[in-house]
Amino acid sequence: MEFRHLGRSGLKVSEISYGNWLTHGSQVEEDAAKECVRAALDEGITTFDTADVYAGTKAEEVLGRALKGERRESLEIFTKVYWPTGPGQNDRGLSRKHITESINGSLRRLQTDYVDLYQAHRFDHETPLEETLKAFDDLVRQGKVLYIGVSEWTAGQIAQALKIADEMGFDRIVSNQPQYSMLWRVIEPEIVPLSEKEGVGQIVWSPIGQGVLTGKYLPGQPPPEGSRATDGSGGSAMIARFMNDDVLTRVQDLKPIAADLGLSMAQLAIAWVLQNPNVSSAIVGASRPDQVRDNVKAAGVKLDADVLKRIDEVLGSVVERDPAKTQSPRTRP
Ligand SMILES: NC(=O)c1ccc[n+]([C@@H]2O[C@H](COP(=O)([O-])OP(=O)(O)OC[C@H]3O[C@@H](n4cnc5c(N)ncnc54)[C@H](OP(=O)(O)O)[C@@H]3O)[C@@H](O)[C@H]2O)c1
């Protein structure tokens, strides 16, 4: 495994992180979830990403049990707050009340005294940014949270938060968690340049396009059983945006590129996001331990300019680049 700094902070994270969205507490039984975490640890992954909302809070519990007994100092545990975790008006968003309650629930479920990174899962248009940043800063002072990050915030929102933090002396955001893959490059025009200047690192989600970039979904054919595209508990709806024949055909055309390099398709996809120096880590998901063992081999892989050009030529117009696609709900969900 290789390690990178989380933005300009002193914290080092594994280039490849393990995330448990849609799997732990949902698509995948607990034994398989624990085997995936074991495989991740054995392969040198030290960084684990979850969220209070995943599987209605069950994903944090599963991860907490799977990591129990591991040396805490050797792990970086990331979680998030924003999406609803209960029926109440205040069980969502980034108010001081919900942030305070949510971190306590996350720490209990994860069976830890602190999380390494606490992330605002979206921007909350209904809470003053000062209130959110002060509440986060208080958690840092209390030792419940070591670093603060955001997810899917626009460049303007990140810039505004950094300005307030600097003016008020609050802890600064060190990371952003956006979707980023060969197919989804919307952070490149605005968020990456700002982040490079401000020392914010990207911890990117769905680097394999939720499995699509492995090439296992064939155009015009039903998806393989047991894959995310057949997962009725939520996965199939989430992956739907990439499940069209234009995307799937072009992904098949990436196979010779991966083969020439002696890489699996998943490794090529993960290596691609890691070529961006503003990326601190690629968070991969897995439903089986062999996937984790395949994916980690992307750490440290260098892709030269010719390879990147060939990939762009193959994918052509199916690549999404519009920065306006980075959005948070206008009102709280
Ligand atoms: N901040 C946010 O808003 C946000 C949103 C989404 C995700 N995330 C984070 O990002 C993490 C990763 O997201 P993701 O799960 O969509 O990422 P991904 O790594 O692009 O997709 C993972 C899925 O692809 C399939 N897969 C992975 N490796 C494979 C391999 N080698 N061969 C074949 N299939 C393989 C598996 O699904 P099947 O086996 O079921 O097909 C696996 O669950 C999440 O766990 C979460 O921590 C954050």
The ligand as an ORCA input file, in Angstrom:
! r2SCAN-3c Opt
* xyz 0 1
  N     -19.949     10.995     -0.068
  C     -20.888     10.433     -0.777
  O     -21.924     11.035     -1.077
  C     -20.687      9.015     -1.226
  C     -21.564      8.429     -2.159
  C     -21.321      7.122     -2.549
  C     -20.223      6.426     -2.018
  N     -19.415      7.019     -1.093
  C     -18.246      6.304     -0.486
  O     -17.488      5.696     -1.503
  C     -17.390      4.295     -1.236
  C     -17.262      3.554     -2.521
  O     -18.417      3.746     -3.339
  P     -18.856      2.600     -4.317
  O     -19.118      1.364     -3.520
  O     -19.906      3.108     -5.214
  O     -17.462      2.444     -5.140
  P     -16.898      1.570     -6.304
  O     -15.612      1.062     -5.759
  O     -16.912      2.365     -7.552
  O     -17.921      0.340     -6.496
  C     -17.887     -0.725     -5.587
  C     -18.719     -1.890     -6.082
  O     -18.223     -2.338     -7.350
  C     -18.145     -3.768     -7.379
  N     -16.715     -4.109     -7.435
  C     -15.704     -3.556     -6.711
  N     -14.518     -4.095     -7.030
  C     -14.781     -5.011     -7.986
  C     -13.952     -5.883     -8.702
  N     -12.628     -5.902     -8.501
  N     -14.531     -6.708     -9.625
  C     -15.854     -6.672     -9.834
  N     -16.711     -5.863     -9.161
  C     -16.163     -5.028     -8.244
  C     -18.808     -4.243     -6.079
  O     -20.222     -4.367     -6.273
  P     -20.969     -5.737     -6.670
  O     -20.059     -6.882     -6.372
  O     -22.201     -5.707     -5.856
  O     -21.264     -5.575     -8.141
  C     -18.564     -3.077     -5.156
  O     -19.455     -3.016     -4.053
  C     -18.657      4.003     -0.419
  O     -18.572      2.821      0.316
  C     -18.694      5.217      0.473
  O     -17.759      5.078      1.520
  C     -19.637      8.298     -0.711
*
